[in-house]
Amino acid sequence: MKFVEVFLQTLLAFFAILIYTRILGKQQIGQLTFFEYINGITFGSIAAVLATDTAPNQTWMHFLGLTLFAFFTWLAGYAVLVSRPARKLISGEPTVVVHNGKILEENMKKMRYNFDELAMQLRQKNVFDIADVEYAIMEPDGDLSVLLKSQKRPLTPSDLKLSTKYEGVPTELIEDGEILFQNLRQNHLDEKWLIQQL
């Protein structure tokens, strides 16, 4: 009996998470703010309790808790979308940590961010000398955006006044052995052309 109960509750938790996460929208893991990361862990914890707690008459209480948590998450997301003060409060805001090759220690202290972390993130951006940095900005998701000084930036064709051809985005025409006819049409091609190429 308990096995069936856990099975049904797990099914309920699974579909609730599936539906609620689709409603709440997509975001890459690397782009989550600290609030969104903790929110996701809490959401998962409530769903886990819903799936496994076999105490009498608790299933719907846990489901209600999960639903309310999803609603408040959606509400916070909407507030972030429409209100700058809410966005600053909930998601945080970018903070300049390096300006013109100088580390802004006060800003780093406010974020509890140390020099070793800064140096590591700069190295990940292939920057080994802080003096080469015009701006380094800590984003709300914890990523570091770096603008090098103009004389340290890589050379581009536009710097040399060279014209380049438009390349576009590569498009799959066959996937898992199946022809993707929609992609063919978008590129003004047909099956006959594809067969000739093959």
C-alpha positions as CSV (number, residue, x, y, z in Angstrom):
1,M,0.0,0.0,0.0
2,K,2.8,2.4,0.9
3,F,4.6,1.5,-2.4
4,V,1.5,2.5,-4.4
5,E,1.1,5.7,-2.3
6,V,4.7,6.7,-2.9
7,F,4.4,5.9,-6.6
8,L,1.3,8.0,-7.1
9,Q,2.8,10.9,-5.0
10,T,6.0,10.7,-7.1
11,L,3.9,10.8,-10.3
12,L,2.1,13.9,-8.9
13,A,5.3,15.6,-8.0
14,F,6.9,14.8,-11.4
15,F,4.1,16.2,-13.4
16,A,3.7,19.2,-11.1
17,I,7.4,20.1,-11.5
18,L,7.2,19.5,-15.3
19,I,4.2,21.9,-15.6
20,Y,5.4,24.5,-13.2
21,T,8.9,24.7,-14.7
22,R,7.4,25.1,-18.1
23,I,5.3,28.0,-16.8
24,L,8.2,29.6,-15.0
25,G,10.3,29.7,-18.2
26,K,13.7,28.6,-19.4
27,Q,17.1,29.8,-18.1
28,Q,20.5,28.3,-18.4
29,I,22.0,26.9,-15.2
30,G,25.1,29.2,-15.7
31,Q,22.9,32.3,-15.8
32,L,21.0,31.7,-12.6
33,T,21.3,34.3,-9.9
34,F,22.0,33.2,-6.3
35,F,18.3,33.7,-5.5
36,E,17.2,31.6,-8.5
37,Y,19.7,28.9,-7.5
38,I,18.4,28.6,-3.9
39,N,14.8,28.9,-5.2
40,G,15.4,25.9,-7.4
41,I,16.9,23.8,-4.6
42,T,13.9,24.7,-2.4
43,F,11.4,23.9,-5.1
44,G,13.1,20.5,-5.6
45,S,13.1,19.8,-1.8
46,I,9.3,20.5,-1.6
47,A,8.7,18.2,-4.5
48,A,10.9,15.5,-2.9
49,V,8.8,15.7,0.3
50,L,5.6,15.5,-1.8
51,A,6.9,12.4,-3.5
52,T,8.0,10.5,-0.4
53,D,6.0,11.6,2.7
54,T,3.4,9.0,3.5
55,A,2.0,10.7,6.6
56,P,-1.8,10.5,6.5
57,N,-3.5,13.4,4.6
58,Q,-0.3,15.3,3.9
59,T,-0.1,14.8,0.1
60,W,-2.4,17.7,-0.7
61,M,-0.7,19.9,1.8
62,H,2.6,19.3,0.2
63,F,1.1,19.8,-3.2
64,L,-0.4,23.1,-2.1
65,G,3.0,24.2,-0.7
66,L,4.6,23.3,-4.1
67,T,1.9,25.2,-6.0
68,L,2.2,28.3,-3.8
69,F,6.0,28.2,-4.1
70,A,5.7,28.0,-7.9
71,F,3.2,30.9,-7.8
72,F,5.5,33.1,-5.7
73,T,8.5,32.2,-7.9
74,W,6.4,33.3,-11.0
75,L,5.4,36.5,-9.1
76,A,9.0,37.3,-8.3
77,G,9.9,36.6,-12.0
78,Y,7.2,38.9,-13.2
79,A,8.2,41.7,-10.7
80,V,11.8,41.4,-12.0
81,L,10.5,41.7,-15.6
82,V,8.5,44.9,-15.0
83,S,10.2,46.7,-12.2
84,R,13.8,47.9,-12.0
85,P,13.7,48.3,-8.2
86,A,12.4,44.7,-7.8
87,R,15.1,43.5,-10.3
88,K,17.8,45.1,-8.1
89,L,16.3,43.7,-4.9
90,I,15.7,40.1,-6.2
91,S,18.4,39.5,-8.8
92,G,21.0,42.0,-7.7
93,E,22.9,44.3,-10.1
94,P,26.3,44.3,-11.9
95,T,29.2,45.6,-9.8
96,V,32.4,47.1,-11.2
97,V,35.4,45.4,-9.6
98,V,38.2,46.6,-11.8
99,H,38.4,50.1,-13.5
100,N,41.3,51.2,-15.6
101,G,43.6,48.5,-14.3
102,K,42.8,49.3,-10.6
103,I,40.9,46.9,-8.3
104,L,38.0,48.5,-6.5
105,E,38.4,46.9,-3.1
106,E,35.3,48.5,-1.5
107,N,33.0,47.0,-4.1
108,M,34.7,43.6,-3.7
109,K,34.3,43.8,0.1
110,K,30.5,44.5,-0.3
111,M,30.2,41.4,-2.3
112,R,32.5,39.3,-0.1
113,Y,34.6,38.6,-3.2
114,N,38.3,38.2,-2.9
115,F,41.4,38.7,-5.0
116,D,42.0,35.0,-5.6
117,E,38.5,34.6,-7.1
118,L,38.9,37.7,-9.2
119,A,42.3,36.5,-10.5
120,M,40.9,33.0,-11.3
121,Q,37.9,34.5,-13.3
122,L,40.3,36.8,-15.2
123,R,42.5,33.9,-16.1
124,Q,39.4,32.0,-17.4
125,K,38.9,35.0,-19.7
126,N,42.6,34.7,-20.8
127,V,43.6,37.9,-18.9
128,F,46.7,37.4,-16.8
129,D,47.6,41.1,-16.1
130,I,45.0,43.3,-14.3
131,A,46.7,46.4,-15.8
132,D,45.3,45.2,-19.3
133,V,41.7,45.6,-18.0
134,E,39.6,48.7,-18.7
135,Y,36.6,47.3,-16.9
136,A,35.8,44.1,-15.1
137,I,32.1,43.8,-14.0
138,M,30.7,41.1,-11.7
139,E,27.3,40.1,-13.1
140,P,24.3,39.1,-10.9
141,D,24.8,35.4,-12.0
142,G,28.4,35.4,-10.7
143,D,30.0,35.6,-14.2
144,L,32.8,38.2,-14.8
145,S,32.5,40.4,-17.9
146,V,35.8,41.9,-19.0
147,L,36.6,44.8,-21.3
148,L,40.3,45.0,-22.2
149,K,42.0,48.3,-22.8
150,S,41.8,49.2,-26.5
151,Q,45.5,48.5,-27.1
152,K,45.2,45.0,-25.7
153,R,42.1,43.8,-27.6
154,P,42.5,41.3,-30.4
155,L,42.7,42.6,-33.9
156,T,39.5,42.3,-36.1
157,P,39.0,42.6,-39.8
158,S,37.2,45.9,-39.2
159,D,40.3,47.3,-37.5
160,L,42.2,46.6,-40.7
161,K,39.3,48.0,-42.8
162,L,38.8,44.6,-44.5
163,S,35.4,43.6,-45.8
164,T,34.1,40.1,-44.9
165,K,31.4,37.9,-46.4
166,Y,28.2,37.2,-44.5
167,E,28.4,33.6,-43.1
168,G,25.0,33.1,-41.5
169,V,24.3,30.2,-39.1
170,P,24.9,26.6,-40.2
171,T,21.7,24.6,-40.6
172,E,21.1,20.9,-40.2
173,L,19.5,19.3,-43.2
174,I,19.6,15.7,-42.1
175,E,19.3,14.6,-38.5
176,D,19.3,10.9,-37.3
177,G,18.9,9.8,-40.9
178,E,15.8,12.0,-41.5
179,I,15.6,14.9,-43.9
180,L,14.5,18.1,-42.2
181,F,12.3,19.5,-44.9
182,Q,11.5,22.7,-43.0
183,N,15.2,23.6,-42.9
184,L,15.5,22.9,-46.6
185,R,12.6,25.2,-47.3
186,Q,14.0,28.0,-45.1
187,N,17.2,27.8,-47.1
188,H,15.3,27.8,-50.4
189,L,16.5,24.3,-51.2
190,D,14.8,21.1,-52.1
191,E,15.2,17.4,-51.7
192,K,16.5,17.0,-55.3
193,W,19.4,19.4,-54.5
194,L,20.2,17.6,-51.3
195,I,20.3,14.2,-53.1
196,Q,22.7,15.7,-55.7
197,Q,25.0,17.0,-53.0
198,L,25.0,13.6,-51.2
